[in-house]
């Protein structure tokens, strides 16, 4: 009986809200919506836009539940306050709720086309592979996460239901932008988790090569994806001027975050690494929104960008430190 009354309903609901990690989920949906915009050449019809936005978010949320379930032993080492190790969410609850998100997203995919349905199975395999196999294997795990984001982008592209052979080459080349961007983002997350990964036997790049080399690799990846993100729209002329204005903001955020990292690198702490990754979370919302604004009516793009930033920033402020660190009482 004591175990049943240990946590209140409010505490358990809040634990699920922590698990959703809205500050990461929004990015996945925006990447998909950006893909549908680029493939369509205009902002898609409302039903397509909503499906392209929310189905990947459901899949991402399901993946977070699965990841937390499979990582519960590792989290118990350094992050015992997280929902599953702390007991606020039972392991079976994580599987059930995650399955509900996954199944709902799967059936909603039938409202699009067969290519989207196939991608649901592909991303499910990639998520399982990442959590169970590649996460502990350095660059392989980082690339695996990058591929998951590429699938989110292609989910949006295929939601328009154009013949694959009719898609212009730049749509395929843009996959490299999202591949290297999220490979980099996952690498930065590994810097934050370096201490726990080392104790858990995970051989990530920061664990194996140290922070300085990890930062150098991160910078190279950023230069690569940013160069592509600027070159492709310029060379193929498929985005409006507003895209470049948004990219100026994106570049400003990138410069700020790397300046912060270079200053903080001498005295590493998980708090500093988390702050750096928080910059990245805001930056990637800006990047995805830039592609949407480059296609859609400006007011539509701005509304989406502002809403995404508000949800992301607010959830980071209210939830992220609580999720990553033990609360000080």
LUMMI-231620 format. One record per residue (C-alpha): residue number from 1; residue in three letters; x, y, z. Coordinates in steps of 0.02 Angstrom, whole numbers, plus 50000, padded with zeros to 5 digits. Layout:
<pts>
 seq type    c1    c2    c3
 NUM  ALA     X     Y     Z
...
</pts>
This chain:
<pts>
 seq type    c1    c2    c3
   1  UNK 50000 50000 50000
   2  UNK 50141 50118 50041
   3  UNK 50212 50107 49865
   4  UNK 50044 50153 49790
   5  UNK 50029 50315 49887
   6  UNK 50212 50367 49879
   7  UNK 50185 50489 49736
   8  UNK 50035 50599 49704
   9  UNK 49943 50604 49539
  10  UNK 50017 50777 49508
  11  UNK 50194 50712 49534
  12  UNK 50165 50566 49415
  13  UNK 50089 50678 49281
  14  UNK 50234 50797 49298
  15  UNK 50354 50650 49279
  16  UNK 50274 50610 49112
  17  UNK 50291 50792 49060
  18  UNK 50476 50782 49103
  19  UNK 50492 50624 48998
  20  UNK 50413 50709 48847
  21  UNK 50557 50835 48844
  22  UNK 50462 50963 48742
  23  UNK 50623 51060 48718
  24  UNK 50684 50921 48603
  25  UNK 50520 50857 48530
  26  UNK 50471 51020 48443
  27  UNK 50628 51014 48336
  28  UNK 50581 50846 48262
  29  UNK 50409 50909 48209
  30  UNK 50480 51069 48134
  31  UNK 50607 50972 48031
  32  UNK 50465 50868 47959
  33  UNK 50360 51023 47925
  34  UNK 50511 51104 47841
  35  UNK 50526 50951 47729
  36  UNK 50345 50963 47677
  37  UNK 50364 51149 47639
  38  UNK 50520 51124 47533
  39  UNK 50444 50978 47438
  40  UNK 50281 51071 47408
  41  UNK 50360 51238 47363
  42  UNK 50228 51321 47472
  43  UNK 50151 51299 47643
  44  UNK 50054 51134 47631
  45  UNK 49866 51118 47664
  46  UNK 49821 51124 47848
  47  UNK 49784 50938 47865
  48  UNK 49952 50890 47788
  49  UNK 50044 51020 47892
  50  UNK 49970 50958 48055
  51  UNK 50006 50776 48015
  52  UNK 50184 50816 47959
  53  UNK 50212 50914 48119
  54  UNK 50133 50803 48250
  55  UNK 50163 50623 48191
  56  UNK 50354 50637 48206
  57  UNK 50330 50720 48375
  58  UNK 50227 50570 48432
  59  UNK 50360 50452 48368
  60  UNK 50497 50552 48453
  61  UNK 50402 50550 48618
  62  UNK 50378 50362 48604
  63  UNK 50565 50347 48574
  64  UNK 50602 50448 48731
  65  UNK 50498 50328 48835
  66  UNK 50588 50179 48759
  67  UNK 50757 50262 48783
  68  UNK 50722 50300 48965
  69  UNK 50661 50122 48991
  70  UNK 50818 50045 48915
  71  UNK 50932 50172 49001
  72  UNK 50855 50153 49174
  73  UNK 51006 50060 49244
  74  UNK 51129 50188 49175
  75  UNK 51021 50331 49237
  76  UNK 51017 50254 49411
  77  UNK 51205 50285 49420
  78  UNK 51209 50473 49390
  79  UNK 51027 50526 49371
  80  UNK 50927 50429 49501
  81  UNK 50805 50576 49512
  82  UNK 50739 50544 49335
  83  UNK 50560 50480 49320
  84  UNK 50595 50293 49304
  85  UNK 50742 50272 49427
  86  UNK 50651 50381 49555
  87  UNK 50496 50272 49542
  88  UNK 50381 50411 49483
  89  UNK 50355 50312 49323
  90  UNK 50356 50122 49331
  91  UNK 50454 50036 49191
  92  UNK 50295 49953 49125
  93  UNK 50208 50124 49124
  94  UNK 50346 50193 49012
  95  UNK 50321 50049 48890
  96  UNK 50132 50067 48888
  97  UNK 50128 50256 48867
  98  UNK 50267 50249 48738
  99  UNK 50171 50117 48642
 100  UNK 50015 50225 48643
 101  UNK 50111 50369 48564
 102  UNK 50193 50253 48436
 103  UNK 50031 50165 48387
 104  UNK 49935 50328 48373
 105  UNK 50068 50402 48260
 106  UNK 50072 50243 48157
 107  UNK 49885 50242 48122
 108  UNK 49884 50429 48085
 109  UNK 50017 50394 47953
 110  UNK 49884 50302 47853
 111  UNK 49807 50472 47820
 112  UNK 49962 50513 47716
 113  UNK 50035 50380 47601
 114  UNK 50129 50216 47599
 115  UNK 50301 50299 47601
 116  UNK 50261 50381 47767
 117  UNK 50202 50215 47837
 118  UNK 50365 50132 47785
 119  UNK 50465 50271 47868
 120  UNK 50375 50236 48032
 121  UNK 50446 50059 48033
 122  UNK 50618 50122 47981
 123  UNK 50629 50252 48119
 124  UNK 50568 50124 48248
 125  UNK 50714 50012 48201
 126  UNK 50836 50157 48208
 127  UNK 50775 50212 48379
 128  UNK 50793 50036 48449
 129  UNK 50965 50017 48369
 130  UNK 51022 50183 48443
 131  UNK 50964 50148 48619
 132  UNK 51014 49965 48627
 133  UNK 51172 49959 48519
 134  UNK 51249 50117 48445
 135  UNK 51225 50244 48586
 136  UNK 51374 50172 48679
 137  UNK 51485 50162 48524
 138  UNK 51544 50339 48495
 139  UNK 51523 50417 48324
 140  UNK 51411 50274 48267
 141  UNK 51282 50325 48396
 142  UNK 51294 50509 48348
 143  UNK 51267 50467 48164
 144  UNK 51122 50352 48209
 145  UNK 51034 50499 48293
 146  UNK 51072 50607 48142
 147  UNK 50989 50479 48028
 148  UNK 50833 50481 48138
 149  UNK 50818 50669 48105
 150  UNK 50844 50639 47919
 151  UNK 50696 50519 47925
 152  UNK 50592 50655 48009
 153  UNK 50637 50772 47866
 154  UNK 50594 50641 47734
 155  UNK 50430 50606 47824
 156  UNK 50381 50785 47787
 157  UNK 50446 50774 47609
 158  UNK 50346 50616 47572
 159  UNK 50189 50685 47655
 160  UNK 50165 50790 47497
 161  UNK 50149 50626 47399
 162  UNK 50248 50677 47247
 163  UNK 50331 50541 47143
 164  UNK 50506 50512 47210
 165  UNK 50583 50534 47037
 166  UNK 50505 50707 47023
 167  UNK 50590 50774 47180
 168  UNK 50731 50896 47138
 169  UNK 50909 50854 47187
 170  UNK 50920 50990 47320
 171  UNK 50786 50902 47424
 172  UNK 50900 50751 47437
 173  UNK 51055 50856 47468
 174  UNK 50968 50942 47614
 175  UNK 50968 50776 47705
 176  UNK 51154 50805 47734
 177  UNK 51116 50967 47826
 178  UNK 51004 50879 47951
 179  UNK 51115 50726 47961
 180  UNK 51270 50822 48011
 181  UNK 51175 50948 48116
 182  UNK 51097 50816 48229
 183  UNK 51253 50709 48231
 184  UNK 51336 50862 48303
 185  UNK 51194 50898 48424
 186  UNK 51202 50721 48491
 187  UNK 51390 50736 48511
 188  UNK 51365 50892 48618
 189  UNK 51239 50797 48722
 190  UNK 51371 50663 48749
 191  UNK 51488 50795 48822
 192  UNK 51353 50836 48950
 193  UNK 51332 50651 48994
 194  UNK 51517 50608 48992
 195  UNK 51533 50566 49178
 196  UNK 51383 50450 49183
 197  UNK 51430 50368 49016
 198  UNK 51604 50332 49082
 199  UNK 51535 50248 49238
 200  UNK 51410 50151 49133
 201  UNK 51544 50086 49014
 202  UNK 51485 50188 48864
 203  UNK 51629 50226 48744
 204  UNK 51569 50393 48676
 205  UNK 51684 50516 48588
 206  UNK 51701 50629 48743
 207  UNK 51738 50477 48852
 208  UNK 51866 50406 48731
 209  UNK 51950 50563 48663
 210  UNK 51910 50700 48788
 211  UNK 51818 50865 48780
 212  UNK 51941 50963 48672
 213  UNK 51938 50839 48528
 214  UNK 51749 50825 48544
 215  UNK 51732 51014 48529
 216  UNK 51847 51015 48377
 217  UNK 51742 50880 48292
 218  UNK 51585 50979 48337
 219  UNK 51655 51135 48256
 220  UNK 51701 51042 48096
 221  UNK 51527 50967 48085
 222  UNK 51449 51139 48111
 223  UNK 51554 51218 47974
 224  UNK 51503 51077 47856
 225  UNK 51315 51081 47884
 226  UNK 51306 51270 47893
 227  UNK 51400 51288 47729
 228  UNK 51279 51167 47646
 229  UNK 51127 51253 47724
 230  UNK 51182 51419 47648
 231  UNK 51248 51354 47482
 232  UNK 51104 51242 47426
 233  UNK 50965 51374 47432
 234  UNK 51081 51500 47349
 235  UNK 51135 51382 47210
 236  UNK 50963 51309 47174
 237  UNK 50863 51465 47216
 238  UNK 50717 51379 47303
 239  UNK 50700 51490 47458
 240  UNK 50652 51673 47484
 241  UNK 50764 51810 47554
 242  UNK 50683 51789 47725
 243  UNK 50776 51624 47742
 244  UNK 50943 51713 47742
 245  UNK 50882 51841 47868
 246  UNK 50835 51699 47985
 247  UNK 51003 51618 47954
 248  UNK 51089 51777 48012
 249  UNK 51004 51748 48179
 250  UNK 51054 51565 48174
 251  UNK 51236 51610 48142
 252  UNK 51233 51736 48285
 253  UNK 51171 51599 48402
 254  UNK 51306 51480 48339
 255  UNK 51444 51608 48366
 256  UNK 51378 51643 48541
 257  UNK 51369 51460 48590
 258  UNK 51544 51419 48529
 259  UNK 51617 51572 48615
 260  UNK 51533 51512 48774
 261  UNK 51602 51338 48749
 262  UNK 51780 51396 48718
 263  UNK 51774 51497 48879
 264  UNK 51698 51356 48979
 265  UNK 51805 51215 48911
 266  UNK 51948 51242 49034
 267  UNK 51836 51207 49184
 268  UNK 51714 51072 49130
 269  UNK 51554 51042 49225
 270  UNK 51391 50958 49177
 271  UNK 51303 51122 49211
 272  UNK 51411 51212 49082
 273  UNK 51390 51071 48956
 274  UNK 51202 51077 48982
 275  UNK 51201 51266 48953
 276  UNK 51295 51241 48790
 277  UNK 51170 51111 48732
 278  UNK 51029 51230 48779
 279  UNK 51101 51353 48652
 280  UNK 51096 51214 48524
 281  UNK 50914 51176 48561
 282  UNK 50866 51357 48524
 283  UNK 50980 51362 48371
 284  UNK 50903 51211 48289
 285  UNK 50727 51282 48311
 286  UNK 50791 51435 48219
 287  UNK 50868 51328 48081
 288  UNK 50710 51227 48046
 289  UNK 50603 51385 48055
 290  UNK 50717 51470 47929
 291  UNK 50672 51340 47798
 292  UNK 50487 51359 47838
 293  UNK 50495 51549 47829
 294  UNK 50592 51534 47666
 295  UNK 50440 51448 47588
 296  UNK 50282 51499 47681
 297  UNK 50200 51667 47699
 298  UNK 50309 51766 47818
 299  UNK 50173 51788 47950
 300  UNK 50140 51601 47953
 301  UNK 50324 51562 47972
 302  UNK 50347 51692 48109
 303  UNK 50198 51627 48207
 304  UNK 50267 51450 48199
 305  UNK 50441 51509 48248
 306  UNK 50380 51614 48396
 307  UNK 50267 51474 48460
 308  UNK 50408 51346 48445
 309  UNK 50531 51460 48534
 310  UNK 50408 51496 48674
 311  UNK 50368 51312 48704
 312  UNK 50551 51262 48691
 313  UNK 50619 51401 48802
 314  UNK 50483 51383 48933
 315  UNK 50501 51195 48943
 316  UNK 50690 51210 48956
 317  UNK 50673 51337 49096
 318  UNK 50543 51239 49194
 319  UNK 50592 51059 49161
 320  UNK 50767 51032 49096
 321  UNK 50874 51061 49250
 322  UNK 50746 50963 49350
 323  UNK 50766 50819 49228
 324  UNK 50956 50826 49216
 325  UNK 51004 50867 49395
 326  UNK 50945 50826 49571
 327  UNK 50843 50971 49637
 328  UNK 50924 51067 49777
 329  UNK 50811 51080 49927
</pts>
